[in-house]
Amino acid sequence: MSEHEIPRVPMSTEEIEAANLGAPTRLDGQVTLHEYDPRWPAAFAREAALIEERLARLDHRIEHVGSTSVPGLPAKPVIDVLLIVPDSGDEPSYAPALEALGYRLAVREPEWYEHRVLRRHGIGPGADYVNLHVLSAGCPENDRMLSFRDRLRRHDGDRELYAATKRALAERSWEYLQNYADAKSEVIGGIIERAAAEEA
């Protein structure tokens, strides 16, 4: 880990509640995973086109991330999108334009790379909603997310390991969806390390 990286550690209930602008997503049960749906890339493409149009005057980059971006992976039917902007902490530079599309700011984490999540429901067939993760250009988390995605796309063994981990954890009961996400951190970290070693 470089000196500029901020490790993502499991969040306490208080931290989860503080980061969410509304009520955090409670599960109080198991996670329902769907088999890979070939409609997911199309759902991403539709959202990316809308965001691209709204943010045409802002320097930005849009990437499909998360499990729906990896063919063959089971996932929740939620499209995770990474939006890279000059300054994710500068909400007025992007949030009003996205709110016009129906996005709503859901998560604000100033201590963790000024990470923001905006969410939009009703996005069409194949997916329930979009989680739009906003981070600043140059943030090391951008590279981690993309390296993880690309490793899973090209490496059968790590993709199968991650799929098995997701299925096993989904069978357990969780208070918050964030708790389920945090439980995958060790396996995700190992996959990212192997990707970095391969690229070195």
GUKOL-998809 format. One record per residue: residue in one letter; x, y, z of N, C-alpha, C in turn. Coordinates in steps of 0.001 Angstrom, whole numbers, plus 500000, padded with zeros to 6 digits. Example, Ala and Ser with C-alpha at 12.3 -4.5 7.8 and 13.67 -1.06 7.14 Angstrom:
A513190494310507800512300495500507800513200496700507800S512850497750507080513670498940507140512900500030507870
// end
This chain:
M500835498816500000500000500000500000500880501248500000S500571502212499120501341503441499088500907504349500226E501741505359500504501438506271501603500183507081501337H499741507134500078498561507923499740497269507113499828E497374505815499987496178504983500041495554505007501422I494230505025501435493461504976502674492778503615502707P493182502720503601492594501381503593491096501409503883R490382500544503190488942500407503426488776499340504494V488363499730505685488185498785506784486693498594507028P486309497461507612484885497235507888484279498393508681M483118498823508254482470499974508871481596499543510042S481606500326511104480721500081512236479314500537511877T478337500123512654476962500557512424476877502080512445E477594502704513374477567504166513481478157504811512232E479241504241511698479867504785510498478965504608509282I478304503478509185477377503237508076476251504258508111E475688504476509287474575505412509415475015506843509155A476248507186509568476742508543509360477024508830507885A477491507834507153477841508031505749476612508138504848N475514507517505241474309507527504425473468508765504704L473055509433503632472257510635503801470826510320504204G470362509149503827469062508679504290469291507430505115A468263506627505264468425505371505985469280504420505153P470337503837505733471156502877504979470347501639504629T470811500930503599470095499750503122470208498618504137R469136498352504829469115497249505797468749495954505090L469364494879505535469032493562505016468296492744506062D468932492643507232468399491778508295468063490403507718G468966489918506879468756488625506236469848488350505228Q469539487522504252470509487104503254470514488041502046V471582487940501264471703488690500016471219487804498870T470404488362497997469914487616496840470783487931495626L471494486927495157472335487085493973471613486543492744H471861487156491603471317486699490328472467486179489477E472174485207488653473188484773487695473464485912486710Y474650485892486109475023486974485203473950487189484140D473603488443483923472556488817482976473195489620481842P473107489140480607473732489856479496473127491233479239R472027491560479917471446492899479768472188493948480600W473038493520481527473719494482482399474620495448481642P475437494991480685476252495971479952475416497014479214A474266496602478702473390497552478004472811498571478983A472472498115480185471975499041481204473045500068481548F474294499604481674475396500538481922475535501525480775A475495501025479542475688501890478379474629502989478320R473390502649478669472330503665478681472626504747479713E473011504314480907473311505289481957474515506140481595A475548505502481058476764506242480696476450507324479668A475583507007478706475230507996477680474497509187478296L473603508927479234472870510008479892473808510887480717I474699510239481468475645510987482303476590511799481426E477063511184480346477972511858479423477349513151478902E476089513075478534475401514252477994475279515352479052R474934514959480270474719515945481338476019516599481795L477106515841481743478389516351482247479341516746481123A478793517081479977479618517365478799480630518480479052R480314519412479929481211520547480171482228520272481282L482148519116481901483055518775482995484006517670482559D485285517840482822486253516784482531485904515571483390H485682514421482767485251513255483532485537511966482760R485410510860483473485568509520482891484520508618483528I483936507736482742482881506844483219483303505398482954E483208504553483973483580503144483835482521502254484486H482271501115483869481409500084484456482277499247485400V481908499192486663482674498448487660481732497521488422G482287496822489408481459495905490188481175494616489437S480439493738490082480234492392489540479433492366488244T478538493341488030477771493329486779478645493672485577S479879494115485819480786494449484712481647493266484288V481471492117484970482318490953484696481448489794484194P481515489475482911480723488354482390480969487076483177G479879486425483554479971485159484269479836485263485768L479922486465486323479821486607487773478367486742488220P477998486062489311476688486332489903476744487683490603A475606488347490695475602489683491292474201490082491713K474127491078492561472870491761492778472581492522491483P471318492662491082471014493373489831471120494886490006V472319495322490372472601496735490618473820497112489785I473690498121488966474784498541488090475676499518488848D476930499132489071477898500021489708478669500765488630V478660502076488742479338502939487777480348503794488534L481550503901487990482575504774488535482623506049487699L482426507170488354482532508477487711483739509189488299I484722509467487465485938510150487890485847511608487445V485938512517488399485825513948488131487056514658488718P487270515919488402488428516604488966488436516636490494D487258516838491113487177516932492565485828516396493031S485825515181493559484561514574493990483951515301495180G484775516053495930484241516822497045483485518061496599D483646518452495343482965519622494785481626519184494209E480677518882495076479381518366494631478655519287493653P478707520616493822477999521484492869478471521344491426S479676520807491220480193520685489853479549519541489078Y478905518611489787478312517460489078476942517035489604A476686517184490897475449516649491478474179517272490901P474071518594490754472830519145490194472502518611488800A473518518452487960473290517931486614472772516496486666L473292515709487606472857514318487727471493514214488393E471217515123489304469903515127489948468795515374488925A469117516100487871468141516342486808467766515055486076L468633514039486185468346512719485593467583511823486556G467452512252487793466786511429488801467734510817489808Y469024511145489723469981510655490715469802511420492022R470038510726493129469981511353494444471228510976495226L471835511962495864473021511693496675472637510794497842A473307509643497948472953508653498958474029508470500014V475300508607499613476420508362500529477446509477500370R477942509964501508479000510969501511480056510507502512E481302510263502010482400509811502860483602510741502678P483591511905503318484705512846503145486039512311503633E486037511404504627487295510883505170487907509805504284W487134509250503369487627508181502497487603508677501055Y488657509422500692488839509929499331487704510851498855E486946511451499769485800512279499366484845511475498459H484676510208498800483817509317498022482351509729498157R481664509733497034480228509981497010479545508854496252V478317508557496611477493507630495846476162508310495566L475806508370494288474484508818493890473731507603493368R472426507605493554471642506413493225470439506811492373R470144505963491394468963506194490555468226504880490347H466928504905490586466086503718490408465345503805489067G464704502704488719463889502685487513464697502852486244I465742502044486091466650502242484958466384501289483789G465323500513483876465008499670482738465259498196482997P465091497369481974465149495916482148466504495410482611G466443494426483512467655493730483918468299494226485184A467971495439485628468640495992486801467657496791487648D467888496775488943467006497488489870467356498965489969Y468660499261490083469072500656490202470561500783489907V471037502024489900472440502333489656473050502910490924N474240502426491279475093503071492277476187503793491507L476181505119491555477175505913490853478223506369491864H479394505755491811480493506071492719481295507220492122V481458508294492868482188509455492373483484509602493155L484597509638492431485922509816493026486713510813492181S487743511385492783488550512388492091489609511743491200A489972512450490141491077512019489292492343511904490135G493094510844489910494317510612490669494117509843491949C492886509556492321492614508791493542493061507340493339P493846506770494264494323505399494076493199504370494036E492056504699494591490939503743494570490436503510493152N490570504499492285490178504302490885490948503139490275D492270503155490455493108502098489891492785500744490508R492497500732491813492158499470492483490874498876491903M489866499700491733488593499215491210488731498671489796L489475499395488972489626498977487581490542497766487458S491585497718488284492484496565488274491734495303488701F490892495427489721490100494295490192489153493813489105R488440494732488478487533494367487382488278493655486261D489385494238485838490110493676484697490711492313485021R491173492137486254491708490838486669490612489768486599L489416490089487080488331489110487056487887488802485627R487950489781484761487543489553483371488472488581482648R489754488582483020490713487785482241491248486557482977H490955486430484281491549485343485060490444484449485629D490292483257485020489210482355485415489284481962486887G490502481675487375490642481214488752490175482238489764D490583483493489595490167484530490538488685484853490384R488177484782489171486739485019488982485921483940489692E486362482695489579485652481599490254485779481705491770L486951482127492249487145482322493687486199483400494208Y486123484504493495485264485597493936483791485200493883A483411484468492845482024484008492743481665483092493907A482567482180494244482321481260495359482238482023496677T483094483027496842483060483847498056481735484577498168K481284485164497094480012485886497092478855484951497438R478849483775496843477743482839497100477730482400498566A478909482117499114478984481671500506478531482771501462L478995483991501216478624485102502098477147485466501954A476614485298500748475206485640500519474264484753501325E474729483575501703473879482659502470473813483021503946R474704483910504383474695484349505777473721485509505961S473386485778507190472471486874507495473262488127507865W472864489264507283473575490524507495472603491605507934E473090492490508804472246493603509237472115494640508120Y473269495022507550473290496008506468473973495420505251L473598495918504086474257495497502855475748495809502910Q476122496902503575477532497280503712478324496205504455N477694495529505414478382494465506148478771493327505208Y477884492986504296478167491956503289479320492411502393A479285493674501954480356494198501104481695494163501829D481700494555503107482940494572503878483523493169504043A482661492172504145483128490799504372483910490250503185K483768490867502027484492490416500831485876491047500714S486209491972501620487404492802501462488700492004501384E488842490970502217490093490217502235490339489513500908V489298488897500363489432488202499079489701489207497967I489005490327497990489225491370496985490669491875497050G491161492109498262492530492578498422493552491616497852G493335490318498075494244489316497536494259489299496024I493080489460495417492984489480493952493688490704493387I493508491849494038494179493061493583495689492934493704E496164492315494771497606492106494941498153491232493827R497444490182493466497912489308492384497910490055491036A496918490916490845496879491707489618498075492655489552A498404493267490693499543494194490740500852493465490476A500981492254491044502193491478490838502356491073489380E501256490770488737501301490376487343501701491555486454E501269492744486847501547493936486040502946494481486282A503554494090487420504876494639487786505964494152486831
// end
